């Protein structure tokens, strides 16, 4: 009986077709792939949902922070401030001002970088105290060709110590209670952008024109490689040849620095350049078609960066164009995070907040700036 059964099994299995096997395998694979795709899609949806959740959570944290300020419950605000203060090594008293949530500050800093051309081209460093000292070489070692058995002449390295000293930048933003009540999320975005733009403008003016000893701006610091216009005494005499001479001046110091250098000037100076005509009568930018805007603008293969903080009015011996690699020479120190305090009863300028049912947000930020090895920067001045 057992043998018969075995034979029957063999006979039954012998009639299974190869095509049927293929169909079974393909169907199994299809179901497996379908299950796998469903699981992958589920994971992707989970990641998207998690990202949305994290974004909402961060926004809610910021909204809760400002609601605490508005309604006077400072428990959450103070806890968050103390945590950030510890992380940033900030030891000073808040005096009613609190470090904002990291998410809010990141957006403020993102806007600041968009508005500030100097900041986006310089080297930015964190500062754990009010003063940060930088070590740099002020003189390079001298290299000699030495014969066999000949003494090598020694050269001393000379070190400099530029100092970053933090300055406080502050702004007050006023807004009505209706704006706060009707649209809290858009209000936060508006505050972030307005705060950032104001800080960026004031910072950049200091980075360019600051006259405080040790923190002079790039147009005020001494020791730069300065040249004057080839001819003429006003901005209108600026030519492409002047820019070529600036590049050549930095080449004398370092080929690498010259290669990475950029030109910095006001729109007034740049507009003079783009209206210059070649001897053939065409425009330098596009020959022979009509002029077109270059993005970014270029001169001798180097980017031209437009800054509103550069001078626009001609005067004798006025520096008005800079060429150099600011990553090597311009240093910005960020002392701490952005702090805010809110008032509904103060008088700001001529505005009585209590009478007009308004609020004012006071924002402060501490930043330092200095130029190291200024001889690597070339400035162009009128005669």
DRENDO-1510 file (C-alpha; in Angstrom, 1 decimal, always signed):
<recs>
REC; n; res; u; v; w
REC; 1; UNK; +0.0; +0.0; +0.0 .
REC; 2; UNK; +2.8; +2.4; +0.9 .
REC; 3; UNK; +4.6; +1.6; -2.3 .
REC; 4; UNK; +1.5; +2.2; -4.4 .
REC; 5; UNK; +1.0; +5.6; -2.8 .
REC; 6; UNK; +4.5; +6.6; -3.5 .
REC; 7; UNK; +4.0; +5.7; -7.1 .
REC; 8; UNK; +0.8; +7.6; -7.3 .
REC; 9; UNK; +2.5; +10.7; -5.9 .
REC; 10; UNK; +5.3; +10.4; -8.5 .
REC; 11; UNK; +2.8; +10.0; -11.3 .
REC; 12; UNK; +0.8; +13.0; -10.1 .
REC; 13; UNK; +3.9; +15.3; -9.8 .
REC; 14; UNK; +5.1; +14.2; -13.2 .
REC; 15; UNK; +2.2; +16.0; -14.9 .
REC; 16; UNK; +3.0; +19.5; -13.4 .
REC; 17; UNK; +4.0; +21.7; -16.4 .
REC; 18; UNK; +7.1; +23.9; -16.4 .
REC; 19; UNK; +4.9; +26.9; -17.5 .
REC; 20; UNK; +2.7; +26.3; -14.5 .
REC; 21; UNK; +5.7; +26.5; -12.2 .
REC; 22; UNK; +6.8; +29.7; -13.9 .
REC; 23; UNK; +3.3; +31.2; -13.4 .
REC; 24; UNK; +3.4; +30.2; -9.7 .
REC; 25; UNK; +6.8; +31.8; -9.1 .
REC; 26; UNK; +6.0; +35.0; -11.0 .
REC; 27; UNK; +2.7; +35.4; -9.0 .
REC; 28; UNK; +4.6; +34.9; -5.8 .
REC; 29; UNK; +7.3; +37.4; -6.8 .
REC; 30; UNK; +4.6; +39.9; -7.8 .
REC; 31; UNK; +2.9; +39.6; -4.5 .
REC; 32; UNK; +6.3; +39.9; -2.7 .
REC; 33; UNK; +7.2; +43.0; -4.7 .
REC; 34; UNK; +3.8; +44.5; -4.0 .
REC; 35; UNK; +4.2; +43.9; -0.3 .
REC; 36; UNK; +7.7; +45.4; -0.4 .
REC; 37; UNK; +6.5; +48.5; -2.3 .
REC; 38; UNK; +3.7; +48.9; +0.1 .
REC; 39; UNK; +6.2; +48.7; +3.0 .
REC; 40; UNK; +8.6; +51.1; +1.4 .
REC; 41; UNK; +5.7; +53.6; +0.6 .
REC; 42; UNK; +4.6; +53.2; +4.2 .
REC; 43; UNK; +8.1; +54.1; +5.4 .
REC; 44; UNK; +8.3; +57.1; +3.1 .
REC; 45; UNK; +4.9; +58.3; +4.2 .
REC; 46; UNK; +6.2; +57.9; +7.8 .
REC; 47; UNK; +9.3; +60.0; +7.1 .
REC; 48; UNK; +7.2; +62.7; +5.5 .
REC; 49; UNK; +4.7; +62.6; +8.3 .
REC; 50; UNK; +7.6; +62.7; +10.8 .
REC; 51; UNK; +9.1; +65.7; +9.0 .
REC; 52; UNK; +5.8; +67.5; +9.0 .
REC; 53; UNK; +5.3; +66.6; +12.7 .
REC; 54; UNK; +8.9; +67.8; +13.6 .
REC; 55; UNK; +8.2; +71.1; +11.7 .
REC; 56; UNK; +4.9; +71.7; +13.4 .
REC; 57; UNK; +6.5; +70.8; +16.7 .
REC; 58; UNK; +9.3; +73.4; +16.2 .
REC; 59; UNK; +6.9; +76.0; +15.0 .
REC; 60; UNK; +4.6; +75.3; +18.0 .
REC; 61; UNK; +7.7; +75.7; +20.3 .
REC; 62; UNK; +8.4; +79.1; +18.9 .
REC; 63; UNK; +4.7; +80.2; +19.1 .
REC; 64; UNK; +4.5; +79.0; +22.7 .
REC; 65; UNK; +7.7; +80.9; +23.5 .
REC; 66; UNK; +6.1; +84.2; +22.2 .
REC; 67; UNK; +2.7; +83.4; +23.7 .
REC; 68; UNK; +4.5; +83.1; +27.1 .
REC; 69; UNK; +6.0; +86.6; +26.5 .
REC; 70; UNK; +2.7; +88.1; +25.5 .
REC; 71; UNK; +0.6; +86.6; +28.3 .
REC; 72; UNK; +3.2; +86.8; +31.1 .
REC; 73; UNK; +3.7; +83.1; +31.8 .
REC; 74; UNK; +7.5; +82.9; +31.7 .
REC; 75; UNK; +8.0; +79.3; +32.9 .
REC; 76; UNK; +8.4; +77.7; +29.5 .
REC; 77; UNK; +10.3; +80.7; +28.2 .
REC; 78; UNK; +12.7; +80.8; +31.1 .
REC; 79; UNK; +13.4; +77.1; +31.0 .
REC; 80; UNK; +14.2; +77.3; +27.3 .
REC; 81; UNK; +16.4; +80.4; +27.8 .
REC; 82; UNK; +18.3; +78.7; +30.6 .
REC; 83; UNK; +19.0; +75.6; +28.5 .
REC; 84; UNK; +20.3; +77.7; +25.6 .
REC; 85; UNK; +22.3; +79.9; +27.9 .
REC; 86; UNK; +24.1; +76.9; +29.3 .
REC; 87; UNK; +24.8; +75.5; +25.9 .
REC; 88; UNK; +26.1; +78.9; +24.6 .
REC; 89; UNK; +28.2; +79.5; +27.8 .
REC; 90; UNK; +26.3; +82.8; +28.4 .
REC; 91; UNK; +26.7; +83.9; +32.0 .
REC; 92; UNK; +25.1; +87.4; +32.0 .
REC; 93; UNK; +21.7; +88.1; +33.5 .
REC; 94; UNK; +18.7; +88.2; +31.1 .
REC; 95; UNK; +17.4; +91.5; +32.5 .
REC; 96; UNK; +14.0; +90.5; +31.1 .
REC; 97; UNK; +15.4; +89.4; +27.7 .
REC; 98; UNK; +15.4; +85.7; +26.7 .
REC; 99; UNK; +17.3; +83.7; +24.2 .
REC; 100; UNK; +14.8; +82.7; +21.4 .
REC; 101; UNK; +14.2; +79.1; +20.4 .
REC; 102; UNK; +16.9; +77.7; +18.1 .
REC; 103; UNK; +14.4; +77.3; +15.2 .
REC; 104; UNK; +13.5; +81.0; +15.3 .
REC; 105; UNK; +17.1; +82.0; +15.6 .
REC; 106; UNK; +18.1; +79.8; +12.6 .
REC; 107; UNK; +15.6; +81.6; +10.4 .
REC; 108; UNK; +16.8; +85.0; +11.6 .
REC; 109; UNK; +20.4; +84.0; +10.8 .
REC; 110; UNK; +19.4; +82.6; +7.4 .
REC; 111; UNK; +17.8; +85.9; +6.6 .
REC; 112; UNK; +20.9; +87.8; +7.9 .
REC; 113; UNK; +23.2; +85.8; +5.6 .
REC; 114; UNK; +20.9; +86.5; +2.7 .
REC; 115; UNK; +21.0; +90.3; +3.4 .
REC; 116; UNK; +24.7; +90.5; +4.4 .
REC; 117; UNK; +27.2; +90.2; +1.6 .
REC; 118; UNK; +30.2; +90.6; +3.9 .
REC; 119; UNK; +29.0; +87.9; +6.3 .
REC; 120; UNK; +28.4; +85.4; +3.5 .
REC; 121; UNK; +32.0; +86.0; +2.2 .
REC; 122; UNK; +33.9; +86.3; +5.5 .
REC; 123; UNK; +34.9; +83.6; +8.1 .
REC; 124; UNK; +32.3; +83.4; +10.9 .
REC; 125; UNK; +33.4; +82.0; +14.3 .
REC; 126; UNK; +31.5; +81.3; +17.5 .
REC; 127; UNK; +32.5; +83.3; +20.6 .
REC; 128; UNK; +32.3; +81.8; +24.1 .
REC; 129; UNK; +33.2; +85.2; +25.7 .
REC; 130; UNK; +33.1; +88.9; +25.0 .
REC; 131; UNK; +36.6; +88.7; +23.5 .
REC; 132; UNK; +38.2; +86.2; +21.1 .
REC; 133; UNK; +41.9; +86.4; +20.1 .
REC; 134; UNK; +43.0; +85.1; +16.7 .
REC; 135; UNK; +46.6; +84.0; +16.0 .
REC; 136; UNK; +47.9; +84.9; +12.5 .
REC; 137; UNK; +51.3; +85.2; +10.8 .
REC; 138; UNK; +52.2; +88.8; +10.0 .
REC; 139; UNK; +55.4; +87.7; +8.1 .
REC; 140; UNK; +56.1; +84.6; +6.1 .
REC; 141; UNK; +59.3; +82.5; +6.5 .
REC; 142; UNK; +62.0; +83.3; +4.0 .
REC; 143; UNK; +63.2; +80.4; +1.8 .
REC; 144; UNK; +66.7; +80.3; +0.3 .
REC; 145; UNK; +68.5; +78.2; -2.3 .
REC; 146; UNK; +71.2; +76.5; -0.3 .
REC; 147; UNK; +74.4; +74.9; -1.6 .
REC; 148; UNK; +75.9; +71.7; -0.3 .
REC; 149; UNK; +77.4; +72.2; +3.2 .
REC; 150; UNK; +76.1; +75.9; +3.3 .
REC; 151; UNK; +74.5; +77.3; +6.3 .
REC; 152; UNK; +70.7; +78.0; +5.9 .
REC; 153; UNK; +69.9; +81.6; +7.0 .
REC; 154; UNK; +67.3; +81.6; +9.7 .
REC; 155; UNK; +64.1; +83.7; +9.4 .
REC; 156; UNK; +61.9; +84.5; +12.4 .
REC; 157; UNK; +58.1; +84.0; +12.2 .
REC; 158; UNK; +56.2; +87.0; +13.2 .
REC; 159; UNK; +52.8; +86.4; +14.8 .
REC; 160; UNK; +49.9; +88.8; +15.1 .
REC; 161; UNK; +46.9; +88.6; +17.4 .
REC; 162; UNK; +43.8; +90.3; +15.9 .
REC; 163; UNK; +41.1; +90.6; +18.5 .
REC; 164; UNK; +37.3; +90.1; +18.1 .
REC; 165; UNK; +35.5; +92.3; +20.6 .
REC; 166; UNK; +31.7; +91.8; +20.7 .
REC; 167; UNK; +29.4; +94.7; +20.1 .
REC; 168; UNK; +25.6; +94.7; +20.8 .
REC; 169; UNK; +23.2; +95.3; +18.0 .
REC; 170; UNK; +19.6; +96.1; +19.0 .
REC; 171; UNK; +16.3; +96.7; +17.2 .
REC; 172; UNK; +12.7; +97.3; +18.3 .
REC; 173; UNK; +9.8; +96.1; +16.2 .
REC; 174; UNK; +6.3; +97.5; +16.9 .
REC; 175; UNK; +3.1; +95.7; +15.9 .
REC; 176; UNK; -0.6; +96.0; +16.7 .
REC; 177; UNK; -2.5; +93.6; +18.9 .
REC; 178; UNK; -4.8; +92.8; +15.9 .
REC; 179; UNK; -1.8; +91.5; +13.9 .
REC; 180; UNK; -0.8; +89.3; +16.9 .
REC; 181; UNK; -4.3; +88.0; +17.3 .
REC; 182; UNK; -5.2; +87.4; +13.7 .
REC; 183; UNK; -2.1; +85.7; +12.4 .
REC; 184; UNK; +0.5; +84.4; +14.8 .
REC; 185; UNK; +2.4; +82.1; +12.4 .
REC; 186; UNK; +2.8; +84.8; +9.6 .
REC; 187; UNK; +3.6; +87.3; +12.3 .
REC; 188; UNK; +6.6; +85.2; +13.3 .
REC; 189; UNK; +7.9; +85.0; +9.8 .
REC; 190; UNK; +7.4; +88.7; +9.4 .
REC; 191; UNK; +9.4; +89.4; +12.7 .
REC; 192; UNK; +12.2; +87.0; +11.6 .
REC; 193; UNK; +12.7; +88.8; +8.3 .
REC; 194; UNK; +12.4; +92.3; +9.6 .
REC; 195; UNK; +14.7; +91.6; +12.5 .
REC; 196; UNK; +17.3; +89.9; +10.3 .
REC; 197; UNK; +17.2; +92.7; +7.7 .
REC; 198; UNK; +17.7; +95.4; +10.3 .
REC; 199; UNK; +20.6; +93.6; +12.0 .
REC; 200; UNK; +22.3; +92.7; +8.7 .
REC; 201; UNK; +22.2; +96.3; +7.5 .
REC; 202; UNK; +23.7; +97.7; +10.7 .
REC; 203; UNK; +26.3; +94.9; +11.0 .
REC; 204; UNK; +27.4; +95.3; +7.4 .
REC; 205; UNK; +27.8; +99.1; +7.8 .
REC; 206; UNK; +30.1; +98.4; +10.7 .
REC; 207; UNK; +32.0; +95.7; +8.8 .
REC; 208; UNK; +32.6; +98.3; +6.0 .
REC; 209; UNK; +32.9; +101.7; +7.7 .
REC; 210; UNK; +33.4; +100.9; +11.4 .
REC; 211; UNK; +36.0; +103.2; +13.0 .
REC; 212; UNK; +36.4; +101.6; +16.5 .
REC; 213; UNK; +40.0; +100.8; +17.2 .
REC; 214; UNK; +40.7; +97.1; +16.7 .
REC; 215; UNK; +37.4; +96.5; +14.9 .
REC; 216; UNK; +37.8; +98.8; +12.0 .
REC; 217; UNK; +35.8; +98.1; +8.8 .
REC; 218; UNK; +37.5; +97.1; +5.6 .
REC; 219; UNK; +37.5; +100.7; +4.3 .
REC; 220; UNK; +38.9; +102.1; +7.5 .
REC; 221; UNK; +41.5; +99.6; +8.6 .
REC; 222; UNK; +45.1; +100.5; +8.1 .
REC; 223; UNK; +47.8; +98.4; +6.4 .
REC; 224; UNK; +45.8; +97.5; +3.3 .
REC; 225; UNK; +47.5; +97.5; -0.1 .
REC; 226; UNK; +46.0; +100.8; -1.4 .
REC; 227; UNK; +46.2; +102.2; -4.9 .
REC; 228; UNK; +44.6; +105.2; -6.6 .
REC; 229; UNK; +42.8; +105.7; -9.9 .
REC; 230; UNK; +45.0; +105.7; -12.9 .
REC; 231; UNK; +43.6; +109.1; -13.9 .
REC; 232; UNK; +41.0; +111.5; -12.7 .
REC; 233; UNK; +39.7; +112.5; -9.3 .
REC; 234; UNK; +36.1; +111.2; -9.2 .
REC; 235; UNK; +34.3; +107.9; -9.3 .
REC; 236; UNK; +33.3; +108.6; -12.9 .
REC; 237; UNK; +37.0; +108.0; -13.9 .
REC; 238; UNK; +36.8; +104.3; -12.8 .
REC; 239; UNK; +37.9; +101.9; -15.6 .
REC; 240; UNK; +38.5; +98.2; -16.0 .
REC; 241; UNK; +42.2; +99.0; -16.0 .
REC; 242; UNK; +41.9; +100.1; -12.4 .
REC; 243; UNK; +40.4; +96.8; -11.4 .
REC; 244; UNK; +43.1; +95.0; -13.3 .
REC; 245; UNK; +45.7; +96.9; -11.3 .
REC; 246; UNK; +44.0; +95.9; -8.0 .
REC; 247; UNK; +44.2; +92.3; -9.0 .
REC; 248; UNK; +47.8; +92.6; -9.9 .
REC; 249; UNK; +48.6; +94.2; -6.6 .
REC; 250; UNK; +47.2; +91.2; -4.7 .
REC; 251; UNK; +49.0; +88.8; -7.1 .
REC; 252; UNK; +52.3; +90.3; -5.8 .
REC; 253; UNK; +51.4; +89.0; -2.3 .
REC; 254; UNK; +49.8; +85.6; -3.2 .
REC; 255; UNK; +48.7; +84.0; -6.4 .
REC; 256; UNK; +46.2; +81.8; -4.5 .
REC; 257; UNK; +44.6; +84.8; -2.8 .
REC; 258; UNK; +44.3; +86.7; -6.0 .
REC; 259; UNK; +42.6; +83.7; -7.7 .
REC; 260; UNK; +40.0; +83.6; -4.9 .
REC; 261; UNK; +39.5; +87.3; -4.7 .
REC; 262; UNK; +36.3; +89.2; -5.3 .
REC; 263; UNK; +35.6; +92.9; -6.1 .
REC; 264; UNK; +33.4; +94.8; -3.6 .
REC; 265; UNK; +31.8; +98.1; -4.6 .
REC; 266; UNK; +28.6; +100.2; -4.6 .
REC; 267; UNK; +26.0; +100.1; -7.4 .
REC; 268; UNK; +27.2; +103.6; -8.3 .
REC; 269; UNK; +30.7; +102.4; -9.1 .
REC; 270; UNK; +29.5; +99.3; -10.8 .
REC; 271; UNK; +27.1; +101.3; -13.0 .
REC; 272; UNK; +30.0; +103.4; -14.2 .
REC; 273; UNK; +31.8; +100.2; -15.3 .
REC; 274; UNK; +28.9; +98.7; -17.1 .
REC; 275; UNK; +28.3; +101.8; -19.1 .
REC; 276; UNK; +31.9; +101.9; -20.4 .
REC; 277; UNK; +32.2; +101.4; -24.2 .
REC; 278; UNK; +34.9; +99.5; -26.1 .
REC; 279; UNK; +36.9; +101.3; -28.8 .
REC; 280; UNK; +34.7; +99.6; -31.4 .
REC; 281; UNK; +31.7; +101.3; -30.0 .
REC; 282; UNK; +30.2; +98.2; -28.4 .
REC; 283; UNK; +29.7; +97.5; -24.8 .
REC; 284; UNK; +32.3; +95.7; -22.8 .
REC; 285; UNK; +29.8; +93.2; -21.3 .
REC; 286; UNK; +28.2; +92.0; -24.6 .
REC; 287; UNK; +29.7; +92.7; -28.0 .
REC; 288; UNK; +27.9; +93.6; -30.2 .
REC; 289; UNK; +24.4; +93.0; -28.6 .
REC; 290; UNK; +22.8; +95.4; -26.2 .
REC; 291; UNK; +24.0; +95.2; -22.6 .
REC; 292; UNK; +22.6; +92.4; -20.4 .
REC; 293; UNK; +22.8; +91.9; -16.7 .
REC; 294; UNK; +25.3; +89.4; -15.6 .
REC; 295; UNK; +24.5; +87.2; -12.6 .
REC; 296; UNK; +26.8; +87.4; -10.8 .
REC; 297; UNK; +28.6; +90.4; -12.3 .
REC; 298; UNK; +32.2; +89.6; -13.2 .
REC; 299; UNK; +35.4; +91.5; -13.8 .
REC; 300; UNK; +38.6; +89.9; -15.1 .
REC; 301; UNK; +37.2; +86.5; -14.0 .
REC; 302; UNK; +36.3; +87.6; -10.5 .
REC; 303; UNK; +32.8; +88.2; -9.0 .
REC; 304; UNK; +31.7; +91.7; -8.4 .
REC; 305; UNK; +29.7; +92.0; -5.1 .
REC; 306; UNK; +27.4; +95.0; -4.8 .
REC; 307; UNK; +27.1; +96.6; -1.3 .
REC; 308; UNK; +25.0; +99.6; -0.4 .
REC; 309; UNK; +27.3; +100.4; +2.5 .
REC; 310; UNK; +30.2; +101.4; +0.1 .
REC; 311; UNK; +30.5; +105.2; -0.7 .
REC; 312; UNK; +28.4; +106.6; -3.5 .
REC; 313; UNK; +29.5; +110.2; -3.3 .
REC; 314; UNK; +32.9; +111.3; -4.6 .
REC; 315; UNK; +35.4; +113.0; -2.3 .
REC; 316; UNK; +39.2; +113.4; -2.4 .
REC; 317; UNK; +41.2; +110.3; -1.3 .
REC; 318; UNK; +38.0; +108.2; -0.9 .
REC; 319; UNK; +38.4; +104.4; -0.9 .
REC; 320; UNK; +35.4; +103.0; -2.9 .
REC; 321; UNK; +36.4; +99.6; -4.3 .
REC; 322; UNK; +37.9; +96.6; -2.5 .
REC; 323; UNK; +39.5; +93.4; -3.9 .
REC; 324; UNK; +40.5; +90.4; -1.9 .
REC; 325; UNK; +39.7; +87.0; -0.4 .
REC; 326; UNK; +37.7; +87.9; +2.6 .
REC; 327; UNK; +37.6; +84.3; +3.8 .
REC; 328; UNK; +41.3; +84.8; +4.7 .
REC; 329; UNK; +41.1; +88.3; +6.0 .
REC; 330; UNK; +37.7; +89.2; +7.4 .
REC; 331; UNK; +36.5; +87.5; +10.6 .
REC; 332; UNK; +33.1; +87.8; +12.3 .
REC; 333; UNK; +32.5; +86.5; +15.8 .
REC; 334; UNK; +29.0; +85.6; +17.0 .
REC; 335; UNK; +28.9; +86.0; +20.7 .
REC; 336; UNK; +25.5; +84.5; +21.6 .
REC; 337; UNK; +22.1; +83.8; +20.3 .
REC; 338; UNK; +19.4; +86.3; +19.5 .
REC; 339; UNK; +17.6; +87.6; +22.7 .
REC; 340; UNK; +14.1; +89.2; +22.8 .
REC; 341; UNK; +12.0; +91.0; +25.3 .
REC; 342; UNK; +8.4; +92.2; +24.8 .
REC; 343; UNK; +6.6; +95.3; +26.2 .
REC; 344; UNK; +3.0; +96.5; +25.8 .
REC; 345; UNK; +3.3; +99.6; +28.1 .
REC; 346; UNK; +6.5; +101.4; +27.1 .
REC; 347; UNK; +6.8; +104.5; +24.9 .
REC; 348; UNK; +8.8; +103.8; +21.7 .
REC; 349; UNK; +9.8; +107.1; +20.1 .
REC; 350; UNK; +6.5; +108.9; +20.1 .
REC; 351; UNK; +4.3; +105.8; +20.2 .
REC; 352; UNK; +2.6; +105.1; +23.5 .
REC; 353; UNK; +2.1; +101.3; +23.2 .
REC; 354; UNK; -0.5; +101.1; +26.0 .
REC; 355; UNK; -2.7; +103.9; +24.5 .
REC; 356; UNK; -2.5; +102.4; +21.0 .
REC; 357; UNK; -3.0; +98.8; +22.0 .
REC; 358; UNK; +0.4; +97.9; +20.5 .
REC; 359; UNK; +3.3; +95.7; +21.4 .
REC; 360; UNK; +7.0; +96.2; +20.9 .
REC; 361; UNK; +9.6; +93.4; +20.5 .
REC; 362; UNK; +13.2; +94.4; +21.5 .
REC; 363; UNK; +15.8; +92.2; +19.9 .
REC; 364; UNK; +19.5; +92.2; +20.6 .
REC; 365; UNK; +22.5; +90.3; +19.2 .
REC; 366; UNK; +26.2; +90.5; +19.9 .
REC; 367; UNK; +28.7; +90.4; +17.0 .
REC; 368; UNK; +32.4; +91.2; +16.6 .
REC; 369; UNK; +34.4; +92.0; +13.5 .
REC; 370; UNK; +38.1; +92.4; +12.7 .
REC; 371; UNK; +40.5; +92.3; +9.7 .
REC; 372; UNK; +43.6; +90.1; +9.9 .
REC; 373; UNK; +46.6; +90.6; +7.6 .
REC; 374; UNK; +45.1; +93.6; +5.9 .
REC; 375; UNK; +48.0; +93.8; +3.3 .
REC; 376; UNK; +46.2; +90.9; +1.5 .
REC; 377; UNK; +43.3; +93.3; +0.7 .
REC; 378; UNK; +43.6; +96.0; -2.0 .
REC; 379; UNK; +41.6; +99.2; -1.9 .
REC; 380; UNK; +41.1; +101.7; -4.8 .
REC; 381; UNK; +40.8; +105.4; -3.9 .
REC; 382; UNK; +40.2; +108.6; -5.7 .
REC; 383; UNK; +43.2; +111.0; -6.1 .
</recs>
